[in-house]
Amino acid sequence: MTTARLDGQFLVLLRDRWRCAIGRGGIRADKQEGDGATPRAVLPLRRVLYRADRGPAPRCAVPVEPIAPTDGWCDDPADPAYNRPVTLPYAGRHEELWRSDSLYDIVGVLGWNDAPVVKGRGSAIFLHVARPDYAPTEGCIALALPDLRAALAAGLTGIKVS
């Protein structure tokens, strides 16, 4: 496992160090749905999704799949599909993965609250593309697109957030 570590506003992997954005709620051990926090944990990289219409598949050490316009992620703790991918349209509260901006052009699905899912513990902690100003995320970890591609190509398989 090639695990990076979060060091303040930087993701460090081997000899590489990239600026990143984290959750607006900071880092929390007691992560809850909607708090905007990045969970304090070791987050395995489960798989990587990407917009095939916006660029080639990233090189990485985990499975890679294209995103479709019907892909979503349920973030409703009351829904049976909470913290799971869903197909759109979907009646429960969800996030669309096929976005008009570039934030989800590449999305690493990080293992958080998924084995097993605990209602309300938080959903959809992703590794994704940062906004140009590195504005805080809703709890995800975000890097500039070239840095995200570089981290994945370097064999990233997890992130230690402490």
C-alpha positions in Angstrom: 0.0 0.0 0.0 1.4 3.4 -1.0 -0.1 5.7 1.6 0.3 9.5 1.4 -0.1 11.6 4.5 -1.9 14.9 4.9 0.5 17.5 6.4 -1.4 20.7 7.0 -2.4 21.9 3.5 -0.1 19.5 1.7 -0.4 15.9 0.6 2.9 14.1 1.0 3.8 10.9 -0.9 7.3 9.6 -0.8 9.4 12.6 -2.0 6.5 14.5 -3.5 4.5 17.2 -1.8 1.4 18.8 -3.3 -0.8 21.7 -2.1 -4.3 20.6 -1.3 -7.6 21.7 0.0 -9.4 20.0 2.9 -12.9 20.3 4.5 -14.2 23.6 5.6 -14.8 22.0 9.0 -11.1 21.1 9.4 -10.0 17.6 10.4 -12.2 15.7 12.9 -12.1 12.3 14.5 -15.9 12.4 15.1 -16.9 13.1 11.5 -20.7 13.5 11.0 -22.8 14.1 7.8 -22.9 17.7 6.9 -20.1 19.0 9.2 -17.8 19.8 6.3 -14.9 18.0 8.1 -12.3 15.7 6.6 -12.2 12.6 8.8 -9.1 11.8 10.8 -8.4 8.2 9.6 -6.5 6.1 7.2 -8.6 6.4 4.0 -7.9 3.6 1.5 -8.3 4.6 -2.2 -11.1 2.2 -3.3 -11.3 3.2 -7.0 -11.0 6.2 -9.4 -13.7 7.6 -11.6 -13.1 10.1 -14.4 -14.8 12.1 -17.1 -13.7 10.4 -20.3 -15.1 13.3 -22.4 -12.6 15.6 -20.6 -9.4 13.7 -20.6 -7.7 10.3 -20.6 -8.1 7.8 -17.8 -5.5 8.5 -15.1 -2.7 6.0 -14.5 -3.2 4.5 -11.1 -2.8 1.4 -8.9 -6.6 0.9 -8.2 -9.5 0.2 -10.6 -10.5 3.0 -12.9 -14.0 3.6 -14.4 -15.5 6.3 -16.5 -18.3 8.5 -15.0 -21.6 8.6 -16.8 -24.2 11.4 -16.7 -26.5 9.1 -14.6 -23.9 8.5 -11.8 -24.7 9.9 -8.4 -23.8 9.3 -4.7 -26.4 9.1 -2.0 -25.8 11.4 1.0 -29.1 11.0 2.8 -28.6 9.2 6.1 -32.3 8.1 6.1 -32.0 6.4 2.7 -31.1 2.7 2.3 -28.4 3.6 -0.3 -26.6 6.1 2.1 -23.0 6.5 1.2 -23.3 4.4 -1.9 -23.3 5.1 -5.6 -26.8 5.5 -7.1 -28.2 5.8 -10.6 -29.9 9.1 -11.5 -32.6 10.2 -11.4 -32.7 9.2 -7.8 -35.5 10.1 -5.3 -33.2 10.4 -2.2 -30.9 13.3 -1.5 -27.7 12.8 -3.6 -24.8 14.4 -5.3 -24.3 14.3 -9.0 -20.9 13.0 -10.1 -21.2 14.3 -13.7 -20.6 18.0 -12.9 -20.6 21.1 -15.2 -17.4 22.3 -13.4 -14.1 20.4 -13.4 -14.0 19.3 -9.8 -15.0 15.7 -10.6 -13.1 15.3 -13.8 -11.1 12.8 -11.7 -12.6 11.4 -8.5 -10.8 9.0 -6.1 -13.4 7.2 -3.9 -11.8 7.1 -0.5 -12.9 4.4 2.0 -14.8 6.2 4.7 -17.8 4.9 6.5 -18.3 2.1 4.0 -17.4 -1.1 5.8 -20.0 -1.1 7.3 -21.9 2.1 6.6 -23.1 3.9 9.8 -26.0 6.3 9.2 -25.0 9.9 9.8 -21.2 9.2 10.1 -20.5 11.0 6.8 -20.5 10.1 3.1 -18.7 10.7 -0.1 -15.2 11.5 1.0 -13.4 11.9 -2.3 -10.0 12.8 -3.6 -10.9 15.3 -6.4 -9.8 18.3 -8.4 -9.3 21.5 -6.4 -10.8 24.9 -7.2 -8.2 27.3 -8.6 -8.1 29.1 -5.2 -7.9 25.9 -3.2 -11.2 26.8 -1.4 -12.2 24.4 1.3 -14.2 21.3 0.3 -17.3 19.7 2.0 -14.9 17.3 3.6 -13.0 15.9 0.7 -9.3 16.3 -0.2 -8.6 18.2 -3.4 -5.5 18.8 -5.5 -4.8 20.7 -8.7 -5.5 18.4 -11.7 -1.8 17.8 -12.7 -1.0 17.1 -9.0 -3.9 14.6 -8.7 -2.7 12.8 -11.9 0.9 12.7 -10.5 -0.2 11.4 -7.1 -2.3 8.6 -8.8 0.5 7.8 -11.2 2.9 7.5 -8.3 0.9 4.5 -7.0 -1.3 6.2 -4.4 -3.5 3.6 -2.6 -4.5 5.5 0.5 -4.2 8.7 2.6 -3.4 9.0 6.3 -5.2 12.0 7.8 -4.0 12.8 11.3 
